[in-house]
């Protein structure tokens, strides 16, 4: 049965927003990769009470809904009730299935204890197949509260009738029959509707009792049992999907002044009508399996129309309950109204919830419930009120409904990027306009800033507004950070210096890194690059919970490293001379100077620049004074430049810090053989940092060097060719057979190598078999290989 106590009903409403829909709601977000090592864009590191009363630190546009809701209140300096931190704190919640499974088990245990001989033969389950649409869709036909209430009612009847009474046995048999309907639902019982998908015979066999008919009560049955039987029959009709009949039966109970269930009759009658709208719309209304805009529009129009009628009926029932003195009944009906509005007329419910969140005097418990309902609803449907639009703009990266930005081929990466930039720019402009209309709502100033780019038309007005934010404002750190990103170099350097002294930045590794990231955008020389390329390692934070995820690793707090933007600059923006300078003078901790020097060495070898190879070897020797590398010493002793280049080419060193196999700049949207993706926005800004960091003459020289790298094949092919050249020059070298074997296998299972590498593999194979047939390498190498495609 589905009776609830008022307290249980209020507490369950938030979960019902998720559980009552016949189809799964559209959830925001998805699986996440591991937390970033140097920037955690998903949450703050300070305790939630501090965020509620102090600085917000660095707010990220990538925060998820719960921290964004907190940011909205703090940025707009809206009052939060005492104890409101619980609304933003993560608490473990059972899913609908978990709650129902537990409730079913509890009910069965209580029923067995009351009368073991009456244990049902059917398999009880809360969910039934959705009668239309996809075969795997289901809905919670009998929610957890129904099984809980049946358990409570059983305990009450035991007290009244006694364990061995005929009345209790009669009640328990009927209740088992009622619950046997839960797993079958309208798909099985509504034989009068030909458009429903029937339940499979195997499922019916598992869930159907031999006797499903609720018998009349004996003539001498207690009055309470007769009242219970009327209630059980109405519930059975509800679970069978005969919603119109269930509604009439519950209305009759509501009209019976003597019924023990009278106070629940009107509520359950309206719940039956609600369930009918959700589960059994008219045949002409398309099901959820049709996802075209027309189908979606038809469903929305139907739900809005019927939802409006149902809300009017609920409002009348609330007035009637109030006049009759039924405070608990009125509260149940009010909660039902909230649920119906959320499911059928969400734009109305959004406005109601948003207004309730800022209602003067709202207590912490009510605020938490309203906030939870609001966030659940926001996950599943679009909102047209200010808070919801603001959050949606941040979550979606702009106003997703703005079709004026859609241009070009949607499958083309460059077109998609231009569309994304357009959406972001327009949402920045719209956000700034809303802030200018309501200057106290600094949340709109925040979204205007994070979606803006330096040089946008609105930048002057935006920067002026940002600079006017008081230093003690909860969002002051974030607004300073956005000024650093968007403003002039001179202002940025001063802002970065001030930010790195702020307590909320000092305490947050990710905030410090964000300051360095944005200051790096203004770097004008190598020294400034060195200062801001090195970042603090730290812990990622979950977007919803604001808590560390996974458990904190103390070693990360002391770790220093290079972030993705620094790796981009090293891999694609610096010439040989700058790499040498970086390895010698950056002051970076090991192993980075060695890695940079190795990059310079391998690239010089590829360019056939013996002087560059020697320069890089000298740097490596200097860096490794305490533990000299024997290979480095051997190479430095070679006087013949051609021999030096060949020897350098057979060393296993990386031409890129990231270790991937191409020196050409990854192109947006292109198929990259080694799986490397262009990092962030830099893929659209190739050459940006080389222009900023290098002097004009150095930059011109770099363009020629860069052109040579772009013409190089994949590094595996270059290495294979070098092995072949080495074998031709030094056929008697003892290393040759094994080098040839490695060259043969270099293309096996390799997505990185060019198609032409297959020919190099065959050449190495033929040479190995022809010249070194007795070697172990030749005996164990049976095939040559083409690269993977």
N, C-alpha and C positions, 0 to 999 in steps of 0.2 A: 504494500500500500504506500501511498505517497504523502501521508500526513507528516508535517514537520512542526517542531516547536518553534515559536517566534525567534528565539536566539539562534537556533540551528539554521533557520531559513536565512537570517541576515548574514550569518557567517558563510553560508554556502553560496550566496549570490555571485560572488566573484568567480567561483569555480563554475557555476551554472552558465556564465557568459561563454565559457569554453565548451561546456558539456552539452548544452541544450540544442546546438545546431545539428541538423540531420546530416550535414556534410562537413568534412574537416574545413576549418577556416584557413585563410591564407596567412601563414606565419611569416613574419619578417626575419630576415637574417637566415643563416644557415650554418653549415659547418665552418669552423675557423681553422686556419693553420696555427702552428705553435706561436706563442707570444713573441713579439719582436725583441731582439736582444738589446737594441739601443734606443728604441722609441716605443712606448706603449700608448697607442692612440685610443685605448678603449676605456681607461678609467683613471681616477686619481689615486694617490697613495696614502692620503691622510684619512683618519677615521671619519665616518659619516657625520658624527656630531660636530666635528671641526668644520666640515664643509657647509653645514647648516648655519653655523654662527660666524665663521671666519672667511678667509679668502678661498675662492674656488681654484686658485692656481691657474694652470693652463687647461682651458676647456678645448676639447677636440671636436671637430665636426663629426668624427667617427664614433663618438659616444653613442650608446644605445638608448633606448627610450627612458629607462628609469633614471639614469644620471642626467639625461637631457631635461626631464621634468623638473628635477632639482635645480638645474642650471636656469631654467625659465623663471622659477620663483626667485632665485638669488639675483640673477641679472636684473630683473625688474623690481627688485627689493620689495617683494610681496611678503606679507606676514605668513609665517608657518606656525601652526599650533604647537604648544609645548609637547614634546614627545613624538614629534612628527618623523623623527629619524627612522622609525619602524616602517614607514611607507617606502623608504628607499633602501632598506636593508633586505638582503636575500634571506628567504626562509624556504626550507625544502617543502615542496608541495607534491602531493601524490597526483598522478595523472588521473583522468576519469576512469580509465580501465582499472588502475591499481585500487582506487577507492571502491569501485564497484565489486571487484574480486574479493577484497577484504570484507566488505559488507555482506556479500552473499555467504562467505564462509562463516561469518559470525552468526547470521540468521540460521543457517543449517545446524550449527553447533547448539544453538539455543533450542531449536525445534527437536533435535534428537534427545537433548536432556529432558525436555518436557514429556516426550513420548517416543522412545526408540522404535516402537513397532510401526510408527507411521512415517518413517523416513521415506522420502520420495524415490521412485525408481528412475525418474528423469534426471538429466544433467541440467542443473540450473545455471543460467547465465543472464547477465544484465542487458547485453546488447543484441539487437536484431539486425538483420540485413535491411539496408535501405530499400524500399520497394521499387524504386526506379533508378535509372542511371547505371553506374558501373557495378558489376557483380561483387566487388570487394568492399563497397561502401557500407558502413553500418552506422547506427545511431544508438544512443543509450536509451533503450525503451523503458527500463526500470532503473532509475538512478540510485545511487548509494543510499540516499535518504529514505527511499521506499523500503529497503530491506531493514534499515535501522529502525524505522518507525514500526515495522511489523514486529521486530524483536521487542521493542518497548511495549507494544500493545499486548504481545504474548505474556510478558511479565505481569502486566496489569490484570489480564484475565485470569492468570494463575492465582493472583491474590483474591479475586472475586469468586471464581468458580471452584478452584482447587484442581490439583494435578490429575486426579482420577475421574473428573466429572465428564458426563456425556457431552455437555455443552463445549468444554474445552476441546475434546476430541473432534467434535463437529466443526468447530472454528478452525482447527489446525488442518484438517483435511481440505477444507475450502481454501485456506490460504496457500497451501501447496499447489492447488489447482490454479489459483490466480497467478502465482509466480511461474508456473510452467508455460505461461503464455509469453513471458518476457523475451525469450530467445527466438520466438517464431514471428511475433508481430503481424502487421497487416499483410505481409507477403504470403503468409499461410492462411490467415483467417478471412481476408477480404476476397472471397471467391466471386463476389458480385462485381468486382472491378477487373475487366479483362486486360487492362494495360499494365498491371503490376507483374513484376518478375517473380515467379513462384519460388518457394523454398525447396532446395534439393531434398529428395526423399531420405537420404542418409541423415541430414540434419534434423528432419522431422522425427525420425526414429530415435535419435539421441535425446531430444528435448520434450517429446510428447508423453504425457501420462496416459495410462490405459483408460482412465476415467477422467475426462476434463470437465464434465458438467457439474456446476455448482447446484447441489440439491436444495430444495426448500428446507427450511428449518422445521423440526417437529412441532406439532400443535402446542405442546406444553413447553416449548423452548423459552428461555429467559428473554425479556424484552431487549436487553443489551445485545444478545446474540442475533436477534432479528434485525436490529439496527446495523450491527456489523455485517450481516449478510447483504443488506442493501448496498452498503459501502463496498463490500468485496465484489459484488456484481458490477457496480459502476467502474471499479478499478479494472476488472477483467475486460470490460468493453473498451476501456482506454488502451490497455496493452494489446488488445486484438486489432486496434486501429479503427474501431467503430466510434469515431470521435463525436459525431452528432448525437448518437444514442448515449454515449458516456456523458456528454454535456447535459442532456435532459435528465439523466439519472442523478447527476450531482445537483442539478437545480432542484429536483424533488427533495433531495436530502436537505438542501438549504431552506426549503419551505417547511420542513417538518420541525416544528418548535421543540418537539420532545427528543429529537435525535441527538445522540452523543456526538455526532459528526457534523451537526448543523453549521458550526462556525467555519467549517472547511468546505462546505458545499459550493458557495459562490466562487471561491478561489479555484477549486478544482474544475468547476465547469468552464471557467475561463482558460484554465490550463489546457483543457481538452480542445478548445477552439484554437488555441495557440499551436498545439501539436499538429492539428489538422492542417493549418497553414504551412507549417514547416515540412511535414512529412508527406501529406497527400494533397498537393495543389490540384486544381482541375486538370483534366487530361490535356487540354490545349496549352497549358503552361509548360515550356520545355524544361527538362531536368538538367541537373548540374553537369551531365555528361556532354551537353552541348555548350561549348565555350565561345561561341561567336558573339560579337557585340550585340547582335539582334536578340539572341537568346538571353544574354545577361540583362539586357534592357527590359525584356518582357518579364523576367523573374523579379527584377527590382520593382517594376511598376505594380505587379501583383502584390508583392509583399508590402509595399508602401500603402496601397489602397486598403488591403485587408488589415494591415497593422493599424492604420488610422481608425478603422471601425472598432477593432479590438480595444485600442486605447480608450476610445470613448466609452465603451462598455465597462472597462475597468474603472474609469473615473466615476461612473455612476455607482458602481459597486462600492467604491471607497466612500463616497458620500453616504450611501445607505448604511454601511458598516459603522461610520462615525455617528450617525443618528441613533443607531441601535446600541451604542455604547461598546461596541466590539473593538477595543483598541488593538488587540493582537491580530484580529482579522483584518483591520484596516492596514496594519503594518505589513502583513503578508501580501495583501493586494497591492500596496505601494511598491514592494519589492518585485512583484510580478510585473507591474507596470514598467519598472526600470528594465527588466529583462526583455520584455516585449519590444520596448523602444530600441534597445541595443541591437536586437536581432532583426527587426523589421523596419524600423525608421531610425537608422543610426545617426543621421544628421541631427535629428531632434535630441537624441540621447547625448550626443557629443556636447551640444550646447548646455544641456541640463547639468552634465557632469562638470564641465568647465566652470560653470557658474557656481556649482556647489564647492569646488576646490577653493575658490576665493571668497566664499561666504564668510562674513565677519562672525567670529565666535565659534566656528566649526571646531569640534574637539578632535583630538589626535586619532581616536579609533575610527570616527567617521571619515576623517581625511584619508586614513590608510585604505579604508574600504573603497572610497570613491576613486582614489588614485589607482588602485589595483584594477577596478572596473574600467577606468579610462584607458589604462595602458593595454589591457586585454583587448578592448574594442579597437584601439588604434592599430594594433597588430593586424587586424583582420579587415579593416575597411577604411576608406578615405574619409578625412574630416574636412569640413569647410569652415570651422571656427579657428580663431587666431592661434591658439596653442597647438592644435592639431596640425594646422598648415605649417607652422614653424618647424615642428618636429619632422613632418613628412619631407619638407624641403631639405633638411639636413640628412635624413635617412636615405632619400632618393637622389641626392646630389643635384638638387634644383627642382623646379616645378615640373614634374613629369608629364603633366597634362598639356604643357605648352607645345603645340604641334608646329608652331612657326619655326622652330629650330630644326625640324626634320628636313634635311636636304641631302641630295646625293644618294649613293648606294649604301644601304644600311649594313651590308656585309663588308664594306671597305673600312679598314681601321682608321684611316685618315678622316673619312667622313664621319665616323662615329665620334672621333675625338673632337672634331669641329662642332658636332651637335652637343656634345658634353660641355664644351667651353661656352657655347651659346646659352645652354640651360643655366649654367652656373652664373654667367654674366647677367642674364635677365633676372635670376632670383636675387642676385646681389642688388641690382637696381631696384627691384620691387621691395626688398627688405629695407633698403635705405629710405625709400619713399614712406614706408610704414613707420619707420623710426621718426622721420621728420614730422609725420602727422601726429605721433604720440611720443614725444621726446623722453618720457619716463620709462618707456619700454626698451631698455638697452639690449634685450634679447634679439631684437630686430637689427640693432647695430652690429651685434656679434655675427649674425648670419650674413649681413651685408659685407662684413670684413672677410670672413673665411672663404666666401665665394668670389671675391674680387681678385684681380691680378694687377700687378704694377702697371701703370699706364692706362688703365681703363678710364673711360670718360668720367665716371663718377668718383674717381680717386681723390681729387682735391676736396670735394665736399665730405667724402668719407674720412679722409685723414684729419680734417678739421674737427669733425665730430668725435673721432677717436681721441684726439689730443685734449678734448674738453672733459673727458671722464675723470672724476676725482680720484686721487691716488688711493683713497681708503675704500673705494667701491669694491664689492666682492669680486667683480670681474676685471679689476684694474690690471692684473698681470697679463691676462689674455689680451686685453685691448692694447697694452704696450707691445706685446709680442706681434700683434697684427700690424701695428705701426712700423715695427722693425722690418717686417716682411715687405710692406707696401711702400714705405717712404724712401727718402733719399739716403744715399750712402752716409753722409755726414750725420744725419739724425739717427740712422740705424746703429752706427758705432756707439753713440752716446746711450741709446736705449739699451743695447746689449750689455753695456757696462753696468747700467743701473739694474737691469733685470737679474744679472748674476749675483747681485748683492741682496736680492729680496729673499726673505726667509722661505717663502713657498716654492721658490725656484731652487734654493740651496738644498731643500729637503727632498726634492723630486728629481731623480736622475733623468727621467724622460723630459721634464721641463728644461733642465739644463741643456740637454741634447737638442731640444727644439730651438732654443736660443741660438745655439751654434749652427744648426741647420739653416736658419733664416739669415744669420749674419754671413754665412758662407755665400749666400746668394749675392752679397755685396763685395766679396773678396776681390782685391785688385792686384795681388801679387802672390808669389809662392808662399811667403811667410804667413800671410793671412789664411791661405789654404791649409797649411800645416797646423795652425792653431785650432781651426774649427773642424778639420777632418777627423780628428781623434775624439771618440765619444765614450761616455760611461756605459758599461754594461749594466743591465738591471732586469727587473721582473715585469712580465706582462700582466695586465689586469683584465678581468672579465668585464664585458660591456654592461651586462645586466646587474651583476652582483657588486661591482666596485671592489671585489676582493682579488688578491693575487691568484693567478692560475698559471701553472700548477703551484704547489707549495713553494715558498720562498727558498731560493738557493743563496746562502750567504756569500759564496764565492763570486757570484755575479756582481755584487756591489763594488768589488775592488777591481773588476776587469775593465781594461781599456781596449778599444778596437776601432776599426774603420767601418762606418756606416755605408749604406748602398750608394749614396751620392758621392762619397769619397772614392769608392771603388770605381764608379763610373768615370770620374775625372782621371784617375790613374790609368785606367784601361783605355780610354778613348780621347783624352784631352791634353796629355802631356807628352812633349817630345823627349828624345834621349837626354838632352842636356838637363831638362827639368827633373827627369827621373833620377839622374845621377845626383843632382843637388838635393833632392828629397831624401835619397838614401844616406847621404853624407851629413845633412844639416837639419833634418826635420825634428830630431830629438824624439822620435817615436820609439816606443819600447819594442823589444824583440817580439815576434819575428819579422815585423813589417819592414825595417830597413833592408834586411837580407832579401826579402821577397821583391822589393822594388829594384834592388840591384840585379837580381836574377832576371827580372823583366827586361831591364836594360841590356843585359848580356845576350839573352835569347833574341831579342829584336835586332840587336846589332848583327848577330850571326845571320839572321834572315836577310838583312840588308846587304850582307857581305862586306860589313864595315869592321875590318880588323882592329882599327884604332878604337872604335867604340867598344869592341869586345875587351880589349886590354884595359880600357878605362873602367869598365864594370868589374873586371877581375881585381883590379887594384882596390876598388871600393870594398869588395867582398873580403879581400885579404885584410884590410884595415878594420872592418867590422868584426872579423873573427880572429883577432890577434890572440886571444886567450886559448882558443882551440882551432888552430889553422886547419883548413880543408885541404887534404892532400891533392884532390883533383884541381882545385884552384891553383895550388902551387905548381903542379905539373903543367897546367895550361900556360901559366905565366912564363914558364921556362922555354916555351916553344918560340922560336924566332921566325920560322917560315909562316907568313900570313895565311897561305892557302891551307897548310896543315892545321893551323890554329882554328880556322873556320870549320874545317871538317871535324876536328876533335870536339869543338864546342857544340857542334850539331848533334852529336850522339849522347850528350849529357841529358839526363832526365830532369829538366828544369822547366818552369812555367813561364810563358810569355805574358800571362795575365794573372793577376792576383786571384781572380775568381776561378781560374783553372780551366775555363772552357776553351774551345779549340779554334776560335777565329779571332782575328784582330780587326776585321771589318766591323763597323758600328751596326748593332742590331737595328733592323728597319721595322718601323711600326707595322704590325699586322703581317709581317712576312713569316714564312715557314723557316724556322731556325733549326738547322740539322742537329745541333748539339743540345737543343732544348733551352738555350739561353733566351731570356726575354729582356727586351729593353726596359731599363729601370725607370719607374715613375714617369715624371714629365720630361725627363732628359732625352727620351727617345724623340721628342719633338723639338729639342733644342740642341742638337749635336753641334759642337763648336762654340757654344756659349761661353764655357769657362776658358777655353784656350784663348779666346779674344780678350777676356777679362784679365787673365793671369799672366799672359806673355806680352813682352814688348812687341811693337809692330814688326820689327825685323825677325824676331824669334817666331812670331806667328806665321810669317810668310814661309820661313824655313820649315816650320811644322806642317804646313799644308802639303808640302812636297813629300815629307816623311809619311804623313797620313795617307796620301794617295798611293804610295807604295804598299802600305799595309792593306789597303782596300783591294789591291790587285793580287794579294797573296791567296793561295788556296788554303784549305783548312790546315791547321798546324800538324795534323797527323800525316797528311800527304807530304808536307814539307820535310818532316822528319824521315819518312820512308825514302824520299828521294835522296836525302843526305846520306842515309845508310848505303844506298846503292852507289853513290859517289865515293863514299869512304871505302867500300869493298873494292871498287875499281882501282882506287889509288893505293890501298894497302891490302892486297889479296892474302898476304901471309899473316896478317895480324890475327892473333888467337881469338880476339873478340868477334871476328866477322861472322862465323856460323850462328852464334847466338843472336847477334844483331839482325841477321837476315831472318831468323826464326821469328823474332819479335815483329819485324816488318811485315811478314806474312800474316801474322795473327792480328795486326793492328786494326784491320777492317772487320774482324769477326764480331758480330753483335754490336756493331758501331754505327750509331745514327749520325755521327759527327762528320765522318769522312765524305769527301765528294765522290761522285760516281767513278771518276777517273782513278780513284785510289785502288779499284779492283785490278787495274792493269799493273800498278806498282806492286801489289801483292803477288801477282803472277810472275813478274820479273824477279822478285826476291825468291820466290819458290823455285823457279827454274834455275837460278844461279846457285842456290843452296844445294839442290839435287845434283847439278852438273859438276860444280867445283869442290863440294865438300860432302860427297855421298857417305863417307864413313863416319862423319861426325854424329854425335848424339842428337844434335839439333835436326839434322837431315833425317835420321832414322825415326824420330818421333813426330815429324811434320809430314802428314799424309795428304793435305789438301791446301790449296790457296783459297782466298775468300773475297767475295764482293762485299762492299759495305751495305749495311741495312738501309732501307729506303722508307 
